[in-house]
Amino acid sequence: MSGISSWVTAKDLRHRLDADFYRPEYLEVDHRAEARGLKMRQVVEISSLVTDGTHKTPSYVDSGVPFLSAKNIRNGFVDAGSGHKYVSAAEFDQLERWNCAPRHDDVLVAKSGSIGSAGLAKGAYDRFAVFESVAIIRPSVVSSAYLSAYLNSRLGQLQIRRNSKGAVIRHLHLEDLREVEVPLPDRRIQEYIGAKVELAERCHAVAIRAQAFVDAALTASMASVGLAQPDGSDSDSTIFVADLADLSEIRLDPKYYRPRFINVGEALRRVGSKPAHVLLMDAKYGASVPADYASEGVGFIRGVDLAPNRLGAEASCLLDRKHEAKLARARVETGDVLITRSGTVGVAAAVSEKFHGSAFGSYMIRLRFRAGIDPTFAAAFINGPWGSSQVERLRNGAVQENINLDELGRILFPPVSLQQQQRVAAAVCRWNRLVDARTLLVDQAKADVEALIEGTLDVQAILAGTLKAPTADDIPELAEDDA
């Protein structure tokens, strides 16, 4: 039976006597902070309140006051767009009295799921309540934005992991979160780092509005050829009556003949839509290679790197060059479209210049369109209601659903003008730039926290005012939003 043992000095001892609490990587944070003259203070010491959401499941309503959980805290933000439930105004008033309703400057922390992920409450709604899976920190002597950056940083996550309990599924209990130690630099340093988080929050808010513009532009492009939003309603039956004219020798499974699928196909054909195989120059499966990632090698895109309309800067890894021969036929160029073919089937995104020449994995298919089809529009169409309905119809598989090249080739694309396509593409690109900006700012803030403890942050320049944090003027998309 293996165990953990750690040698510690008397000054390192805390209230805990379990060896795991004194792992060298945990103690190193303490020692480096001490060497920089940084005071380490417990969360409970720098906050007026550390609590969590209601432990009682409320009575949900169809609309009302938003009710969020740990799944809404991810990537440094409180993301209301991840889906949530609602409670009545009366129940919210009760939850507010119980301190289960965060205030504007509170920091929220996931106690389960993505344990320790933090975000500012101001990134969600003006008023909302939370479930017990979310901890609420009300800072009193520390910048909220700085605290969020620290908790999300690698060193902050180490401290959270140090204090969390549970053998298989780890949980962050309130008493442990209260004891997480936070380095407290000069307030001006906190504000310099926190300003990046605040600016990221602004980018996040504008990105949400930009996504709405994408949806509106796509809807307008469909309307330009006479297509309204498709009717998504359908029967739960597994038996459907289909006209003989609708039957296909390709598929005889009942799902394929759902009325809403047939209606989508008929509407698209009425406006002169063309199947993808006519519009494509080339289509290929990705390469099946081992996950031999390396610090240097061939750029490699994985299925998990794809999100609807997004292959962002964070989606980058390198594969060992010994696999180059296998990867030769699985490379992408700027303007290609990648689409997932198994797992979450049908997620599509256009390839930007950053990924030109990268290889891609076997869970994806590369589509290369002919002139006249904007690839960013094509991806947005596939992700949108008209495209996703067709993907849902075409995908197949008993255990794990998938889609193949022949099936993708049957997706119908409407005759939207290139001008309309480019309007959709412009909206998608603006949204992507905002997401890139918010991601970069959060990453910079986390890196600053680590540099502060490592001793590589230019503290003197910040204190002297010669090193300043970026502002909204540095992000054109924000200026555009203000115009």
N, C-alpha and C positions, 0 to 999 in steps of 0.2 A: 504494500500500500504506500503510495507516494504522498508527501505532504509539503507544506510550505514552511520555511523557517527564515527569519530575518534578524540580523544583528542591528541593534539600535543603541544610541547613546541615551543617557538619562534625559537630556533636553528634548529629545524627539518623542518621548513618551506622551501619549494623550490618555483619554478616558477608555480607549479600546485596548484589549489585550490579545486580539487575534492577529496572527502573523501576517495575514494577507493585507491588513491595514498599513503595514510598514514595508511594503515592497519598495525596493530601491528607486523605481521610477516615480513613486509617490513622494518619497522623502526628498528627491532631487528638486522638486518644485519648491518645497519649503526652504531648502538650503540656498537655492538661487535667488529667491525673493529676499531672504535675509541678507545675502551678499550685496544686493542692490539697495539695501536700506528700506525695503518696502514692508510696511506693516501688513501682516496677514490678519484679517478680521473675519469672524464667522458671520454668515448671512444673517443670523438672528441679531447680531450686534449692530448691523448697518441697516436694519429694516424696522419699520414700525409694526409690520404685520407679516407673518408667514403662515399661510393657511392653505386650504384646498377647497375644491368645489363640493357640492352636495353629495353625500353618500346615499341619499335616498333618490331612487329613480322618480323623476317628476312625471306629471301627466302631460304627455305631448299633445300639441295641437297642430293643425295644418299650417297655420301662419300665426305670427305673434312676435315675441322677443327671441332672438337667436340663442341657442343653447349649444355650446361648443364642448369638445372633448380633446384628449391628447392627440388624436389624429389630425387636429387642425393646427398643430405646432410642428413646423418642419422647415428645414433649410434656413433657419434664423428668423422666421416670420410666423405670426399668427395668421393662418391662411383660411379665411372664412369660405373661400371657394372650394375647399375640399369636401364640402357637404356637411350639413349639420341638421339638428332638429330645432323645434320651437316650443316655447312654453307661453302660457297666457300672461298677460300683464299682471294679474293678481298674484300668480305664482312667482313671477319675477320679483315682485315687491317683497315677498317673503324670503326669497333667495338672497336678495340684496341685504335684508336685515341680518341674515346669517353669514354675511361676508363672502358670499359665493358669486358676487357680481364684481368683476375687476373694474378698477378705475383707470383713467387715461394713462397715467404714468407707471402703472404696475408692470412687473415682469412676470410672464407666465412660463412655467416649466413643466414639461411632460414627465409624469411620474411613472408611466408605463409606455409600452410601445417603443418609440424612439426616446428612450430614457435620457433625461437631461437636456433635450432640445429646448431652447429658450427663444422667446420673442416678446416684443412689446405689445401690450394690450391695445394700444392705440391703432395697431394695424388691422384690427377687425371692425367692430361696429362701435357706435357711440355708447350703446348699452347692450350688454349681453351677460349671460350667466354661464358657469362652467360646471362640468361633472367632476367627481372626485379624482379622476385621472389627471387633473391639472392642478398644479400648485400655483398659488398666487403670492408673489413677493411684492411688498410695498416699500421700496427703498426710502431711507430717511437721510442718510449721510453719504450716499454714493449716487452717481449718475445712473439713471435707469438704463440708458443706452450702453454705457460702459459695462455695467453688470451683465447685460445681455450678451455683449461681445465676449466677455471673459468666460461666461458659462458655456458658450458655443465653441470656444477655442479648444485646441488640443489639450492644453494644460488645465483648463477648466473642466473638460470632460474627464480628465484623469482624476481630479478631485471628486467629481460626482461619482465616478466608478468606485473610488476608494471608499465612499460612504454608503453606497447602495448595498442592499441585502438581497439574498436569494441565491440558491445554488444553480438552478437550471434557468428559470425565468427570473431575472433580477428585477427588483422593485426599488424605487426611490421613495422612502418613507419621509414624512414631514420632519420627524426628529433628526433624520440624517441630513436632509437638505439644510436645515437650520445650522448644522455644524460644518457645512462646506466652507472652506476658508477662501477668502478673496483678497488679493493684493490691492492696497489702497495707495495709489500714487497721488501727486499733487492734483488738485481739482482741475487745473488747466490741462493736464495730461488726459484725465478722464474725459474732458469735454472735446479734446482733439480726436480721441478714438471714438467717442460716442457720436460725434458729428457725422462720421461715416455711416454709422448705423441709422441715424436719423434720416440721412439723405437716401440710404437704401430703402427705408420705409416709404419715402416719398416716391421713389421709382416704382416700388411695389404697388402703391395706390394708383399711380398713373398707368402702370402695366395692366391692371385690372380693367381700367377704362379702355385701354388700347385693345384688349381682347374683345371687348364689346364692339369696337369699331371693326375688327376682323369679322365677327359674326354678321354685322350689318352689311359690310361690303360683300360678303359671300351671298347673303340673302338677296342683295340688290343685283348681283351678277346673275343669279338664277331667275329673278323676276324679269331681267332684260330679255330673256328668251321665252318668257311665258310660264315659268315654273314657280309655283308658290311652295311654301313649306310642306313637305310630305306629311300625310296623316300617319302618326305612329301608333294609333290604336289598333288593336287586333284581338281576336279571340284567344283564349288560353287552350283551346281544343288542340288535340294532336291529329284530328281528322279534318281534312279540307276537301271541298268539292271544287275541282278545277275543270275549266272548259277543255275540250279535246285539243283546241288550238294552242293552249298554254302548256300542254305536256311536252316534256323534253326527254329524249332518249338518254340524256346525260345524267339526270337525277330523277329518282322515283321516291325519294323520302318526303314525307308529308310537309316537313318544315319549309321545304323549297317552294311550296305552293301556298304559303300564307297569303291571304288577300292583300295585305299591305305591301308585300314584296312584288306581287304581280302588278299592283297599281303604280308603284314606282317605275317599274320597267316600261309599262304602257305610256306613262306620262313622258318619260325620257325619249322613247321612240317617236312619240307624236311631234316633238320639236326637232327631230332630225339628229339625235345624238349618235355618236359613233363609238364602237367598242375600242377598248384600249389597244388591242393588238394592231389595229389599223394606224393608231397614232404614235406607236412606239418604233424607235429605231432598233432598240436592243433591250433585252431583259435577261437577267442572270441571277442564279442562286449564289449565296455567299459561300465562303470556304469553311469547311469543317476541320478545325485544328485544335490542338490542346491549348489550354489557357496558360501558356508559358510567357507570362508578362515579364518585362525587363525594364531597366532604367534607360536603356537605349535599344532602338530597334525600329520596327515597322509600325506606323500608326494604324490602330485597329479599332473599328467601331463594333460595339456589341449591341444585341437587341435591346438590352436594358438602357442603352444610351439614347434610344429614340423616345421622344414624347410627341404628342400631336403638334405638328408644325414646328418642331424644335429639335435641332441637333446642336446643343449649345457648347460653349467653351469648356464646360465641365466634363463633357463627354470625350475624354481623350485618354487612351492608354497605349502602351507600346508592346508589341509582340516580338519575341526573340527572332532574330534574322534567319535562324536555321529553317524557318517555315516559309521563307520568301518564295520558293518554287511553287508551293501549294497556293500561295496568295496571289500569284501572277494574274490569274483570270478573275480575281474577286477584288478589283480596285474600283474606286469611284472617282468621278470628275466633278468639278463645280457644275451645278445645274442638274445633276442626277437626282432621282427621288429614291429614297430607301423606304421600304415598307416591311413591317414584321409579318412573318408567315406562320408563326406558331406561338403558343402562349397567349398573349393578348394580341389577337390577330387584327391586322389592318391599321396599325399606327403608322402614319406616314410623315416624312419630313424631307425637305429639299436639302441637298448638300451644299454648304457654303464653301468659299474659297479656302477657309482654314483647313478643311478636311480633304482637299484635292489630293489625289494619289493615295489616300488611306485605303486599307483593306477592310472588308466587312465580313461578319460572321454568318454562319449557315442558317441562323434563325431569321434572316432577312432576304429580300429580293430587291435587286437594283433595277429600276426602270429608267430608261433614257428616251425622252420624248423627242419627236420631230419638231421642226420649226412650226410656230403657230400655237404651241402649247407652252405657257409659262410654267416651269416646274414647281414654283412655290404655290401658284394657283392650283395646280394638279394635286399637290399634297393636301392643300386646304379643302379641296373638293372631296377627296377620299375621306378625310377626317370629318367632314360635315355631314348633315343629315341625309343628303342624296347619295353620297358615296358610301357612308357607313352602313346604310340600309342594304346596299348591294353586297358589301363585304359580308354582312351578317347572313345574307341569303346564300352566298357562294361557299362560305367556309364549311368544313365538314370534319368529321372525326368523332369517334365514340368516347375515347378517354381524354385526349387532348386535341382540341380543334386546330385546324391548320388550313392553309390555302395554298394552291400551287400556281405555277405560271399560266397554265391554260385557263384556270378559273379567273385569275386576275385579268387576263386578256379579254374577258367578257364584260368587264365593268364598262358601263356606258358613260361617256363624257358629253355634256350638252354643248351646242355650238356657240359658246360665249365669245364675244369679240375679244381680241387681244387687249384692247384698251380696258375693258372691264376686268379681264384677268389681271392686268398689271395694277389695277386699283386694289384688288384683293392682296396681291403680292406685296404692295407697298405697305399695307396695313399690317400684314404678317411680319415684315422686316422691321417695322417700327416697334412692334411688340417684342420681337426678339432682342432688339438693341436695349430696350428697357430692362428686360430680364437679365441680359448680360451685365448691364450696369449695376443692377441691384446685387447680383451674385458677386461681382468683383468687389463692390464696396464692403459687403459682409466679410468676404475673404480677407480684404485688406485690414479691416478692424480686428479680426481674429489674429492675423499675423502681427499687428502692432502690439497686441496684448502679449504675445509670445516673445516678441522682440524686447518689450519692456522688461520682462523677467530674465531674458537671456542677456540683457545689457547692451543690445545693439540698436535700440530705438534712440534717435537723436533727441533726447530729452531737453538738452540745453537750447536747441534751435526752436523747439516747441514753446518752451518757457519764454524765450526771447521774442517770439512772435514772427520769426523768419521762416518757420516751417508751418504752413497752414493746411487745414483740412480742405478737401474739395467742396465746392458749393454747387448749387443748382445751375449756376452759369456755366459750369464745366460740362454739363450734360445737355446737348442740344434738344433732345426729346422733351426735357422738362420745360425749357424755354418755349418750345412749340406748344406745349400744353397750356402754358400761361397766356399765350397770345390770343 
